Amino acid sequence: MASPKIVLITGGNSGIGYEAVKAFFESQNAYRVFMTSRSLEKGQEAIDKLREGCPTATNTVELLQLDLASDESIDQAFRRVKSEAGYIDALVNNAGATFDIEYIRGKTSLRECFMNAYNVNVAGTHVMTATFMPLLLKSSDPRLMFVTGLSAINQAGEKYFPTPPQPAGWPKKIDFETIGYRCSKTALNMLMLDWNHKLKADGVKVWCVGPGMLATNLGGVPELAIEMGAKHPSLGGRLLRQVVEGERDDSVGKIVTAVGVMPW
């Protein structure tokens, strides 16, 4: 019997990350999933929910504490996976954060809003990828994914912006903001291109995965996303599994979505 593929998914306790863990957990193919969460308590709650909802699943899920803002946390997670598994077949960089809502509510400054988003979504993801690369390169079919979204800079029509058109004058009255998050995700696209360039000789397949606008708890206001037409995050989870299982191998080095390839 073939060994299960080992998949590591960051930010797996909620949203798209949780749905990705679920997609692999209940798959008919064999998987061993490392699911990361900043909070061990929330991570365990997610695993309990997963096992309760999929009682016949035969794959395994293991919890890792991970905070992308902490190099020490990333190093500790690396040492554990190296010790317990020795390699990984797929790294799904899903974890991310937005601080835009905190800014418009007066809980953080504009500079902190942007710096915190880049620290987690770009710098943290980059450090995570570099740290775990030795384990990924041990796979016979290494795959590297960056979960992006709302990040194609050529899509500038009014329908693309979650913020509605604003009347003239300053300041603008904005109730829902995403610009710090979206700028960081655009930077993530460049990060993917660079990793794809550097890893060609190693045979690592690299993508950005754009799951679309889905109803997650990102920013703590899921009701607003639903009002704007966001779909269920399970769509993103299934898309990530499709990429791992080879269904998008014709689009390596690109931003893949459920309906094709996203233009830059």
C-alpha positions as CSV (number, residue, x, y, z in Angstrom):
1,M,0.0,0.0,0.0
2,A,1.3,3.4,-1.0
3,S,2.1,5.9,1.8
4,P,-0.3,8.7,2.3
5,K,0.6,12.1,0.8
6,I,1.6,14.5,3.5
7,V,0.0,18.0,3.2
8,L,0.7,20.9,5.5
9,I,-2.1,23.6,5.6
10,T,-1.5,26.8,7.5
11,G,-4.4,28.6,9.1
12,G,-6.5,25.4,9.0
13,N,-8.8,25.9,12.0
14,S,-11.3,28.1,10.1
15,G,-12.5,29.4,6.8
16,I,-10.9,28.2,3.6
17,G,-8.1,26.5,5.6
18,Y,-10.6,24.4,7.5
19,E,-12.5,23.5,4.4
20,A,-9.2,22.4,2.7
21,V,-8.3,20.2,5.7
22,K,-11.8,18.7,5.5
23,A,-11.5,18.1,1.8
24,F,-8.3,16.1,2.3
25,F,-9.6,14.4,5.4
26,E,-12.6,12.9,3.7
27,S,-10.9,12.2,0.4
28,Q,-10.8,8.6,-0.9
29,N,-7.1,9.1,-1.6
30,A,-4.7,8.7,1.4
31,Y,-3.6,11.8,3.1
32,R,-1.8,12.7,6.3
33,V,-2.6,16.4,7.1
34,F,-0.8,18.7,9.3
35,M,-3.2,21.5,10.2
36,T,-1.8,24.7,11.8
37,S,-3.5,27.1,14.1
38,R,-2.3,30.0,16.2
39,S,-4.5,28.8,19.0
40,L,-4.1,25.2,20.1
41,E,-7.6,25.4,21.7
42,K,-9.3,26.6,18.5
43,G,-7.3,24.1,16.5
44,Q,-8.4,21.2,18.6
45,E,-12.0,22.4,18.4
46,A,-11.7,22.4,14.6
47,I,-10.3,18.9,14.6
48,D,-13.1,17.6,16.9
49,K,-15.7,19.2,14.6
50,L,-14.0,17.6,11.6
51,R,-14.0,14.1,13.1
52,E,-17.6,14.5,14.3
53,G,-18.8,15.6,10.8
54,C,-16.8,12.9,9.0
55,P,-17.0,9.8,11.2
56,T,-16.1,7.3,8.4
57,A,-13.0,9.2,7.2
58,T,-9.8,7.1,7.3
59,N,-7.2,9.9,6.8
60,T,-5.4,11.6,9.6
61,V,-5.2,15.2,10.8
62,E,-2.5,16.4,13.3
63,L,-2.5,19.8,14.9
64,L,0.5,22.2,14.9
65,Q,0.7,25.5,16.7
66,L,1.9,28.2,14.3
67,D,2.0,31.9,14.3
68,L,3.3,33.4,11.0
69,A,4.4,36.6,12.9
70,S,6.9,34.5,15.0
71,D,10.1,33.0,13.5
72,E,10.4,30.9,16.7
73,S,6.9,29.5,16.2
74,I,7.7,28.6,12.6
75,D,11.0,26.9,13.6
76,Q,9.2,24.9,16.3
77,A,6.6,23.7,13.8
78,F,9.4,22.8,11.4
79,R,11.3,20.7,14.0
80,R,8.2,18.8,14.9
81,V,7.2,17.9,11.3
82,K,10.8,17.0,10.5
83,S,10.9,14.7,13.5
84,E,7.5,13.1,13.0
85,A,7.3,12.9,9.3
86,G,10.6,13.8,7.7
87,Y,9.1,15.4,4.6
88,I,6.0,17.0,3.2
89,D,4.5,16.6,-0.3
90,A,2.5,19.8,-0.4
91,L,2.7,23.1,1.5
92,V,-0.5,25.1,1.3
93,N,0.2,28.7,2.5
94,N,-3.4,29.6,3.4
95,A,-3.0,31.5,6.7
96,G,-3.5,35.2,6.4
97,A,-4.9,38.2,8.3
98,T,-6.5,41.6,7.6
99,F,-6.3,44.6,9.8
100,D,-8.4,47.0,7.7
101,I,-11.5,46.6,9.8
102,E,-9.5,47.4,12.9
103,Y,-8.3,50.5,11.2
104,I,-11.7,51.9,10.2
105,R,-12.9,51.2,13.8
106,G,-10.1,53.2,15.2
107,K,-8.3,50.3,16.9
108,T,-5.0,50.6,14.9
109,S,-3.2,53.2,12.8
110,L,-3.1,53.2,9.0
111,R,0.6,52.4,9.0
112,E,0.1,49.5,11.5
113,C,-2.8,48.2,9.4
114,F,-0.5,47.8,6.3
115,M,2.6,46.7,8.2
116,N,0.8,44.0,10.1
117,A,-0.8,42.7,6.9
118,Y,2.5,42.5,5.1
119,N,4.2,41.0,8.2
120,V,1.8,38.1,8.3
121,N,0.6,37.6,4.7
122,V,3.9,38.2,2.9
123,A,6.9,38.1,5.2
124,G,5.5,35.4,7.4
125,T,4.5,33.3,4.5
126,H,7.9,33.8,2.9
127,V,9.7,32.7,6.1
128,M,7.4,29.7,6.4
129,T,8.1,28.6,2.9
130,A,11.9,29.0,3.2
131,T,11.9,27.2,6.5
132,F,10.0,24.2,5.3
133,M,11.6,24.0,1.9
134,P,14.1,21.3,2.9
135,L,11.2,19.0,3.8
136,L,9.3,19.8,0.6
137,L,12.3,19.0,-1.5
138,K,12.4,15.5,-0.1
139,S,9.0,14.7,-1.8
140,S,8.9,12.8,-5.1
141,D,6.1,15.2,-6.2
142,P,6.6,18.5,-4.3
143,R,3.8,21.1,-4.6
144,L,3.7,24.7,-3.2
145,M,0.6,26.8,-3.1
146,F,-0.1,30.4,-2.0
147,V,-3.7,31.3,-1.4
148,T,-4.3,34.7,-2.9
149,G,-7.4,36.7,-3.7
150,L,-8.8,40.1,-4.8
151,S,-5.3,40.7,-6.1
152,A,-5.2,41.1,-9.9
153,I,-4.2,44.7,-10.4
154,N,-5.7,44.9,-13.9
155,Q,-9.3,44.3,-12.6
156,A,-10.1,47.9,-11.8
157,G,-13.8,48.1,-12.6
158,E,-16.2,49.3,-10.0
159,K,-17.6,45.8,-9.5
160,Y,-14.2,44.6,-8.4
161,F,-13.9,46.9,-5.4
162,P,-15.7,45.8,-2.3
163,T,-15.9,49.5,-1.2
164,P,-18.8,51.2,-2.9
165,P,-18.1,54.4,-4.9
166,Q,-17.4,57.4,-2.7
167,P,-18.7,61.0,-3.0
168,A,-16.2,63.9,-3.4
169,G,-14.6,65.2,-0.2
170,W,-12.5,64.1,2.7
171,P,-12.5,62.1,4.8
172,K,-14.4,59.3,3.1
173,K,-17.0,57.4,5.1
174,I,-16.1,53.8,4.6
175,D,-17.7,50.9,6.6
176,F,-15.9,48.0,5.0
177,E,-12.3,48.2,3.9
178,T,-9.9,45.6,2.3
179,I,-7.1,47.7,0.8
180,G,-4.3,46.7,3.2
181,Y,-5.2,43.0,2.8
182,R,-5.5,43.2,-1.0
183,C,-2.2,45.0,-1.4
184,S,-0.5,42.2,0.6
185,K,-2.1,39.6,-1.5
186,T,-0.9,41.3,-4.7
187,A,2.6,41.1,-3.2
188,L,2.0,37.4,-2.5
189,N,1.5,36.9,-6.3
190,M,5.1,38.2,-6.9
191,L,6.3,35.9,-4.1
192,M,4.8,33.0,-5.9
193,L,6.5,34.0,-9.2
194,D,9.8,34.3,-7.5
195,W,9.5,30.8,-5.8
196,N,8.4,29.3,-9.1
197,H,11.5,30.8,-10.8
198,K,13.9,29.6,-8.1
199,L,12.5,26.1,-7.8
200,K,12.3,25.1,-11.5
201,A,15.4,22.9,-11.4
202,D,14.1,21.2,-8.3
203,G,10.8,20.1,-9.9
204,V,8.6,21.8,-7.5
205,K,5.2,22.8,-8.9
206,V,4.1,26.3,-7.7
207,W,0.9,28.2,-7.9
208,C,-1.2,31.0,-6.5
209,V,-4.7,29.8,-5.8
210,G,-7.5,32.3,-6.0
211,P,-10.6,30.8,-4.3
212,G,-12.7,33.9,-5.1
213,M,-14.8,35.9,-2.6
214,L,-15.9,33.4,0.0
215,A,-17.7,33.8,3.3
216,T,-15.0,33.4,5.9
217,N,-14.4,35.1,9.2
218,L,-11.5,37.1,7.9
219,G,-11.7,40.5,9.5
220,G,-14.4,39.3,11.9
221,V,-17.3,40.5,9.7
222,P,-18.5,37.5,7.7
223,E,-22.1,38.9,7.5
224,L,-20.8,41.7,5.3
225,A,-19.1,39.3,2.9
226,I,-22.3,37.3,2.6
227,E,-24.3,40.5,1.9
228,M,-21.9,41.1,-1.0
229,G,-22.5,37.7,-2.5
230,A,-19.6,35.6,-1.0
231,K,-19.9,31.9,-1.5
232,H,-19.3,29.0,0.9
233,P,-15.6,28.5,1.7
234,S,-15.8,24.8,0.9
235,L,-15.4,25.8,-2.8
236,G,-11.9,27.0,-1.9
237,G,-11.1,23.8,0.0
238,R,-12.0,21.6,-2.9
239,L,-10.0,23.8,-5.3
240,L,-6.9,23.4,-3.2
241,R,-7.3,19.6,-3.2
242,Q,-7.7,19.6,-7.0
243,V,-4.4,21.4,-7.3
244,V,-2.7,18.9,-5.0
245,E,-4.2,16.0,-6.9
246,G,-2.8,17.3,-10.3
247,E,-5.9,18.7,-11.9
248,R,-4.2,22.1,-12.5
249,D,-0.8,21.0,-13.5
250,D,-1.2,22.8,-16.9
251,S,-1.2,26.1,-15.0
252,V,2.0,26.0,-12.9
253,G,3.3,29.4,-12.1
254,K,0.0,31.1,-12.5
255,I,-3.0,32.2,-10.4
256,V,-5.6,29.4,-10.7
257,T,-9.2,29.8,-9.9
258,A,-12.3,27.5,-10.0
259,V,-13.0,28.6,-13.5
260,G,-9.6,28.9,-15.1
261,V,-6.6,31.2,-14.8
262,M,-6.8,34.7,-13.3
263,P,-5.3,37.4,-15.5
264,W,-2.6,39.5,-14.0
